[in-house]
C-alpha cells in the first residue's frame, strides 16, 4: 500500500472559477480517509486529481514519496471505483474483473488466481460466469470492487460508489467496504456527500466547503468538537440546533440569553420570554471575552430530553419549554420539532415513550456537557466545545 500526499493543491477552471483552494492532505499507509461535503465542494475533483484524470493548477501530489503531479493515470498504480459500475455488458463477471490485468499482459495463471481470490473475498464466486444484466445492483457493485482489488494497487479511490444502491443495500455494502479495508490493509481515499457514511467508514474525515478544507480529524473528534458552525451542522442527523443570542453576566456567572439579542444583524429583544441558559464551567475561559457579543449556542438533538427520560443532570436553569409543532416517529425514538420561548426552531431526538404531542409545550432539559458555542458572524468559528 502507499502514503498519499497533496500539498497546496489548487484547481481553477476557465474563467477563473476555483474549485479546489490550497488543499493539503497526508493519507497514511493503510488509512481510510473520507472526503465529505455538499455537492460542488470540490471533493470529486480532488479525487480525480489524485487519479490523474484532472490536471492540477498549482501544488503537487505525491504517492509513496514520488511526485506524480504530471504522471499519466495508468502509471500511478491506483484503482478507482466510480458511482456508475462501468461494467462491460458483453463480458462475464470473470472477464470484467480480469480485464485490467489482461490488458497488462499478466500471465493467465496469475489472473485466474487473482480473480478467484477477489471473488472469494467478496462472496461472488458463484457469479463469475454471469453477465452484468443478470446481476442485482449490489452484485454489480461487488464486481466493480473486485475489478479494483485484483490489481492490488497502491491506493484505492472511491467516488460515491454506493449512491446508486437502495438504503438497505447501502448499509450492507458500507459494512462490506469497512471489512474489506481491514482485511486488505489498503490505503483508501473515499468521496461521499453522505455524512453518516463518512462517520461510519472513515479513520479520518475531511469536511470540505467551497473547495476549502473546513476540518480534518477522526469522525468522533469532528462530531464532538466541530471547528465551525458549518461542520457542526453538516455532520449529524438531524443536524445540530443553533440558537442565536448573546452572552450576559447574571447571577454571578455567564448566561446565554436568547432574548437579549440575536446574531446576524437582528435587533435585540426586550429581555423577556427567551431561553436563558447557564454557561458551564468548562466553557467560561473561552467565553469571557465574548460578554455582550452575539454568539450562537449549538446543541445536538440527542442532548435534549424531558425530565422523565434524561440521562444527564437536569438543572432547573437548563430548561427550555418547547412548543411542539411536529413529531416524526422513528421506531424506538422520535424527532420532535418545536419552537423555543424566543421563537427559534429546535429539534429534539427523544425516546418514543416520552409522550411528545403536537400542540403541547414540553419542558425540555439541555445537557450542558454537550453544548457548543460559536461566533455570531458568517464564519461561525468554534468558541467552546467541551475538552476530551
N, C-alpha and C positions, 0 to 999 in steps of 0.2 A: 504494500500500500504506500501512501505518499502524503507528504505535507504540501498544502496548497496555500500560497500567499498572494494577496492582492495589495499593492502599495500605491496609494494616491491615484486610484483609477478614476478617470472621467470618461463619460460617453456623451458626445454632443452631435446631434444630427444637423442636417442642413437647416439653415435659418436660425442657428444659434440655440436650438432647444436642447437644454442639458437634461439628460435622462438619469445619469448617474454622476454624483458630485463627490469627489475626493473620498472614494470608497476604500477603506482599509480593512483587511480581514486576514487572519492567520489560522488556518484549519490544521489542527494537529493530526499526525498519523493516527488512523483508526477512529477519528472523531466524526460524529454525525452533526453537522451544523445545518440549521433550518433558516432560510431567508423568508421572512413573512412580512406582509404589508398589504395595503389596499391595491386594487388594480391601478396600474400606471405608476407605481412607486419605483420601478426600475429593477425589481428582483429577477425577473426572467432575462432581462437584458444583461444583468451581471452574470448570470449563469451561462448565457450564450457567449459572453466574452471569455469566460474560463474555458469553454469548449472550443473556442476559436471560430465560432460561427458569426460573431460580431467583432469588428475591429475595435481597438482601444484608442481613444482620442488622446489620452495622456495617462501616465503612470505605467506600471509594469505588472506582469503576472509570472509567478514562479511555481514550478512543480518539482518537489524534491531538490530545491535549491537551484534548479536550472531555469533560466528565463525562457518563457515560451510565448512572450507577447506577440511576436510575429511568426510563430511556428504554425504551419498548417494543422487543421484539426486531426488529420489522420496520424500525425507524428507526435501527438500529445499523450497517447496511451490513456485515454479516458473513454468511459462508456456512458451514454446519455439515454435516459428513458423519458419520452415525451408524454404529454397529455393524451395524444392520439396514439394508438398502439402501433401504427405503421407496419403492420404485418403484410407480407406478400400473399395475396389470396390464392394464388395458384400453387403455392408451396405447402408442404405438410409442416406440422409443428417442428419436427426434427430439422427439416431443411431451413425453416426460418431461423431457428436457433443456431444452426451451423453456418449460416450464410457468411457472416463476418470472417470466421476462421477459414472458410473455403476460399474467400477472395484473397486471403493472405497466403494461400497455397500451403496451409498447415496439413501435415500428414493425416490421412483418413483415420488411422487408429487413434491419433490424438484427439481429433474432432469427435469421434464416437465416444471416447471416454469422457471428454469434457461435457458433451450434451447429456449423456446418461447421468453424470454426477449432478449437473444443474437440475435436470428433470426430477431426480430423486429428492433433492433439497426442497424443491417447490411442490412436490406431490403431483406431478403431471406426467409421470412415466407412461401411464395408460393412454395418454392423449397424443403421443408422438407421431402416430400415423394419420391423425386427423388434419383437416384443413381449417383455417380460421373461421369459415362460415358455420362450422359445426361446433363452435365453442361459445360459451357464455362470456359475458363481459369480464368477470373475474378470472376466467381461464385465459382469456386473451391477454389480460394484464400480466398474468404469471408467465406467459410465453415471452412477452416483451422483456420482463425481468430476466428470464432465463437467457435470452439472447445477449443481454449485457453481462450476465455472470460468466458465461462460457469464455469470454475474452480475458477474464482475470485482469482487469485494468488496474491502473494505479489509483484511480478515483472514480466513483460513480456520481453522476449528475442526474438529478430527478427534477423534472419540470412539471409540477402539478399532476403527478401520474394517476391520482385517484379521483380526479374531478369528474370523470365520465361514469363513475360507479354509483349505484344507489346507496342509501345511508347504511344499510346492513353490511353490504359488501365492503364499503369503505372502512368500517370498523374492523372487519376481519382482515382486510389487506394491510391496514395500519399495524396491527399486531404482527402480521406476517413479515412486513418490512423491518420492524424492530428486531424480530427474531433473526432474520437474515443478516442484519448488520452485526448482531452479536456473534452469530455462528461463523461468518466470513471474516470478521475483524477488519471490515472495509472502511476506507475513508469515503464519506458521503457529504455532498452539498445538495440540499433538498429545498425546493421552492414551493411555497403554498400560500394561498390567501386565507386559509382556514386556521384561525388562531388555536382551536382545540387540537388540530393535527400537529401544529408546531409545538405546543406544550408537551404532548404525549410522546412525540418522536425524538425531539432534539436533545442531544447532550448540551448543546448551546443554541440559543435562539438569537437571531439578528433581526431587529424590528426596523423596517425602512419606511420612510415617508418622503415623497417628492425627490427621490434619488439620494437621500441622505440617511445615514445610519443614525437612528434615534437612541438605540441601546443594544448592547451585545453582552449577553450573560446567560447563565443557566436559567432554564424556564422558571424555576421556583423563585430565583432571585428577582427576575423581572416581575413576576406576579406579586411578590411581597414588597419590593422596593422599586417601583417604576421610576424612570428618570424624569418623566414629564407627563403632562395630562394626556397627550396623545397615546403614549404607550399604555398608561393606566386604563384608558377607555377602550383600547384595541384588544387587549388580552383579558378574557373573562366573559362568561355567558350566564346570565345577562351581564352587560358591561358595568363597570364601576359607576356609581352615582356621583354627581358633582353638585354641590350646593354653594352658591355664591353668598358671600358675606364679608364681614370684617372682624379683625381681632381687636378686642377691647379689654381693658383692665377692669375687673369687677370682683368683688367678694374675695379679695386677697390673692387673686390669681388671674390667669388669662382665660377669656371666653371667646368661642366662635359665635358671633351673633348674626344670624341670618337676616334679621330685620334692621340691622344697623347700617345697611348699605350694601348693595350688590356690586359685582365686578363689571368690567367691560363697559364702563361709562353710564351704567344705570344709576338713577338718583337714589340717595339714601332714603330709607324708610322712616317711619315715625317712631321706631323703637318698640312697638307693641306687636305681639302676636307671633313673631318669628321664633324658630328654634334657637335655643341658647345653650350651647354645649360647652362643658369644660375642656380646656386643653390639657391632655395628660402630661404627667411629669416628664416622661421621656422626650417630649417634643418641645419643652419650654426653651431649651438652649437655642434651638434653631429658629424660634419664632419671636423672641424678644424684640428683635429689630423690626418686626412687621406690625407692631401695635399701631392701630389706626389705619392700617393699609387694607386694601381689598385683597382677599385671599379666597381660595376655593378649597372647600372640605371635600375629600374623596372618601367614600365608604362603599365597600362591595355589598351586593345584595345579601350574601350569606353572613355578613357581620351585623345583621339586623334581626331582631326577634322579639316577640311578645314575652312578657314575664314568665308565662307558663311553659315556654319552650326554649328559653335562653340557656345556653351552656357557658355563659360568662357572667362576670359580676354585673349586676344591674344597679347602677347608681340612679338615685331619683332624678338627678340633674342631667342624666344621659338619655332622657326620654323624648321621643318625638311622637306627637299624636298624628297618625297617618289617616287621612280621609281617603278611603278606598274607592277607586273607580273602575278597576278591572282585576279579575282573578283568573289566572291561567293554570288549571290543574295539570300536573306533570307526574302522575302516579303517586309516589310517596312524598312529593313536595309540590309546592305551588309558587308561581311567580305572582306576587301581589303588587299591583301598581296603585300608587296613591299620591296625594298632594300634601306637602308639609304645611304647618301653620303660616309660613311665609309665602305660600303659593307656588313653591317649586316642586317639580315631579321627582318621585323617588320610587324605586322598585326594591322589594324585599323578597328574598328567597326563603320561604317558610315551610315548616312541616305541614303536610296536607291536613293534619288534625288540628291545626291552630285555630280553625274556625273563622277565617277571614271571609267577609261577605261584602259585596258591592253596596256602597251607600253608608256603611258603618265607619266609625272612627276607631282605629286600632291603636292603643298605646304600645309603641314600639321602642325598644331599647337599642342603643348603639354600643357595640363592643369597642371601647376606647383604645384597646390594644391593637386594633386593626383599622384605625382611621389614617388618612393621609392628608397632608396639606400641600397645596400648590400655589405658585404665584398667580395673581389675578390677571396677568397680561395674556396676550395671544399665545405666547410660547408655553406658559404654564409649567415652568421647571419645578421639580420637587423641592419643597422646603423642609419637609419632615416626614419620614416613614420610620416605624419602629425598628431599631437595630436588631440584628440576629441575637 
